């Protein structure tokens, strides 16, 4: 390899990898996707215009909300039941506990008891809380 040959190669312009080779057509940089044309024999759907009718919703009227000329009596409220106190446990054995009223609470798993009406109760320090 002589110096003249190496120098001549260095002076030649390098081809960019994106440039097309000689004799091939150049492509545009950004090609848009082409949509297929609709078939020529298909006619568009004809639509007819119709006026929109909006009917009002009828009011919901019940006997409790109608206007009256007589005075209504106030609604009867349910009587307040006294709060249930926790049953005080009197004595406990391996089968369960007995409260001060004599009701038997059978023992369940851990600190649970089954009350006289079958409800689930939790044994506390002094009494039982039933659910």
Secondary structure, 3 states (H helix, E strand, C coil): CCHHHHHHHHHCCCCCCCCCCCCCCCCCCCCCCCCCCCCCCCCCCCCCCCCCCCCCCCCCCCCCCCCCCCCCCCCCCCCCCCCCCCEEEEEEECCEEEECCCCEEEECCCCEEECCCCCEEEECCCEEEEC
